[in-house]
């Protein structure tokens, strides 16, 4: 998948400067004076709320830079996996920047920004004492998940797990720590950062499975503005972020384990 995305990035570099925008939605945002971005409030370290009540995280830094470049104020709206595209459809937000994986269904529902800015696969967080080693070990076991997550279905259908879906990560973690779930299925990048974020709290846990189904993470704007100037602006910025290594620096800043995806995208751009 990395080679395919890298090839798409090279093609984008050659063609993006000739793109013709039918809708000048950048001017509309600038006239409004505010950019409204749907972000995660419970997905450390990409988007979460710190003790002071402020939004912080890698994606929050990205959202701030986008607003600064447009010369407008940034307003952030917390979204979940289940409601973020609906918020975009309703016009409640201008942009999704919220750990959203790239899927065909989401490309139909919104304007996905190429190239992707990150990527992660699917794995589980579980106590070491569970002795999970193969995905088949989840058959008949209660597994916490998130409402609307694309990986719930394959884990249930392919390996017989009983998915217990929650609206957000904190709720799922509470049940996992209480022993009400045998594991938590989630993006491997979140699990990796969780394990290193609080070593005492998660000392008895591990990410035991072989990661599967690597998915690119993408920004998205309204499907109605598929040919708009805002989508073109975001595409150019994503290319610039990869070329300069800016996303790699943000990854380091937030203590996220190095991503092979970011390394490949940087080298190819």
Secondary structure as the mmCIF struct_conf table of DSSP 4:
data_model
#
loop_
_struct_conf.conf_type_id
_struct_conf.id
_struct_conf.beg_label_comp_id
_struct_conf.beg_label_asym_id
_struct_conf.beg_label_seq_id
_struct_conf.end_label_comp_id
_struct_conf.end_label_asym_id
_struct_conf.end_label_seq_id
HELX_RH_AL_P HELX_RH_AL_P1 UNK A 2 UNK A 15
HELX_RH_3T_P HELX_RH_3T_P1 UNK A 16 UNK A 18
BEND BEND1 UNK A 22 UNK A 22
STRN STRN1 UNK A 23 UNK A 23
HELX_RH_AL_P HELX_RH_AL_P2 UNK A 25 UNK A 32
TURN_TY1_P TURN_TY1_P1 UNK A 33 UNK A 33
STRN STRN2 UNK A 34 UNK A 39
BEND BEND2 UNK A 41 UNK A 41
STRN STRN3 UNK A 42 UNK A 43
TURN_TY1_P TURN_TY1_P2 UNK A 44 UNK A 46
STRN STRN4 UNK A 47 UNK A 49
TURN_TY1_P TURN_TY1_P3 UNK A 51 UNK A 52
BEND BEND3 UNK A 53 UNK A 53
STRN STRN5 UNK A 55 UNK A 56
BEND BEND4 UNK A 57 UNK A 57
HELX_RH_AL_P HELX_RH_AL_P3 UNK A 58 UNK A 70
TURN_TY1_P TURN_TY1_P4 UNK A 71 UNK A 71
BEND BEND5 UNK A 72 UNK A 72
STRN STRN6 UNK A 73 UNK A 78
TURN_TY1_P TURN_TY1_P5 UNK A 81 UNK A 83
HELX_RH_AL_P HELX_RH_AL_P4 UNK A 84 UNK A 89
TURN_TY1_P TURN_TY1_P6 UNK A 90 UNK A 91
BEND BEND6 UNK A 92 UNK A 92
BEND BEND7 UNK A 94 UNK A 94
STRN STRN7 UNK A 95 UNK A 96
BEND BEND8 UNK A 98 UNK A 99
STRN STRN8 UNK A 101 UNK A 101
HELX_RH_AL_P HELX_RH_AL_P5 UNK A 104 UNK A 109
STRN STRN9 UNK A 110 UNK A 112
HELX_LH_PP_P HELX_LH_PP_P1 UNK A 113 UNK A 113
BEND BEND9 UNK A 114 UNK A 115
HELX_LH_PP_P HELX_LH_PP_P2 UNK A 116 UNK A 116
BEND BEND10 UNK A 117 UNK A 117
STRN STRN10 UNK A 118 UNK A 127
HELX_RH_3T_P HELX_RH_3T_P2 UNK A 128 UNK A 130
BEND BEND11 UNK A 134 UNK A 134
HELX_RH_3T_P HELX_RH_3T_P3 UNK A 135 UNK A 138
TURN_TY1_P TURN_TY1_P7 UNK A 139 UNK A 140
STRN STRN11 UNK A 142 UNK A 146
TURN_TY1_P TURN_TY1_P8 UNK A 147 UNK A 148
TURN_TY1_P TURN_TY1_P9 UNK A 150 UNK A 150
HELX_RH_AL_P HELX_RH_AL_P6 UNK A 151 UNK A 159
STRN STRN12 UNK A 162 UNK A 166
BEND BEND12 UNK A 167 UNK A 168
HELX_RH_AL_P HELX_RH_AL_P7 UNK A 169 UNK A 178
TURN_TY1_P TURN_TY1_P10 UNK A 179 UNK A 179
BEND BEND13 UNK A 180 UNK A 182
STRN STRN13 UNK A 183 UNK A 187
HELX_RH_AL_P HELX_RH_AL_P8 UNK A 188 UNK A 197
TURN_TY1_P TURN_TY1_P11 UNK A 199 UNK A 204
STRN STRN14 UNK A 205 UNK A 206
BEND BEND14 UNK A 209 UNK A 209
HELX_LH_PP_P HELX_LH_PP_P3 UNK A 210 UNK A 211
STRN STRN15 UNK A 212 UNK A 217
STRN STRN16 UNK A 220 UNK A 222
HELX_RH_3T_P HELX_RH_3T_P4 UNK A 223 UNK A 225
TURN_TY1_P TURN_TY1_P12 UNK A 226 UNK A 227
STRN STRN17 UNK A 228 UNK A 228
HELX_RH_AL_P HELX_RH_AL_P9 UNK A 229 UNK A 244
TURN_TY1_P TURN_TY1_P13 UNK A 245 UNK A 245
HELX_RH_AL_P HELX_RH_AL_P10 UNK A 246 UNK A 253
TURN_TY1_P TURN_TY1_P14 UNK A 254 UNK A 255
HELX_LH_PP_P HELX_LH_PP_P4 UNK A 256 UNK A 259
HELX_RH_AL_P HELX_RH_AL_P11 UNK A 260 UNK A 268
#
